């Protein structure tokens, strides 16, 4: 059984987003996002490769990092949330 520290998130100032960096997302121009899932799709809603990419993903429980490429899907085993940071710097706010 693991021990869970009570208190606020260490990442309370980072936007949580279920639509991530997809072209139709209101969050697509953010510098970094937290996706509340361990399954990450680097595809647009129509199935096309994500227009934005590559993106660095870091599992917030395990610390595992992956460079995620457009068109692929990724699973961060042992994590519930993934911190995402686009590796391309254009249009980031």
Residue pairs with C-beta under 8 A, 6 or more apart in sequence:
11 34
11 60
11 83
14 32
14 33
14 34
14 83
15 27
15 30
15 32
15 33
15 34
16 33
16 34
16 35
16 36
16 81
17 25
17 27
17 30
17 33
17 34
17 35
18 35
18 36
18 37
19 25
19 26
19 27
20 27
20 28
20 33
20 35
20 40
20 84
21 27
21 28
21 33
21 50
21 52
21 53
21 55
21 84
21 86
22 28
22 44
22 45
22 50
22 52
23 44
23 51
23 52
24 44
24 45
27 33
28 52
29 91
29 92
29 93
30 92
30 93
31 85
31 86
31 92
31 93
32 83
32 84
32 85
33 83
33 84
34 60
34 81
34 82
34 83
34 84
35 81
35 82
35 84
36 80
36 81
37 80
37 81
37 82
38 59
38 75
38 76
38 77
38 78
38 79
38 80
38 81
38 82
39 73
39 74
39 75
39 76
40 57
40 68
40 73
40 74
40 75
40 76
40 82
40 84
41 73
42 49
42 50
42 53
42 55
42 68
42 69
42 70
42 71
42 72
42 73
42 74
43 49
43 50
43 70
43 71
43 73
44 50
44 51
48 71
49 70
49 71
50 70
50 71
51 70
52 70
52 86
52 88
53 68
53 69
53 70
53 86
53 87
53 88
54 67
54 68
54 69
54 70
54 86
54 87
54 88
55 67
55 68
55 84
55 85
55 86
55 87
56 65
56 66
56 67
56 68
56 84
56 85
56 86
56 87
57 65
57 66
57 67
57 68
57 74
57 76
57 82
57 83
57 84
58 64
58 65
58 82
58 83
58 85
59 65
59 76
59 78
59 79
59 81
59 82
60 79
60 80
60 81
60 82
60 83
61 78
61 79
61 80
61 81
62 76
62 77
62 78
62 79
64 76
64 77
64 78
64 79
66 74
66 76
67 87
68 74
68 84
76 82
86 92
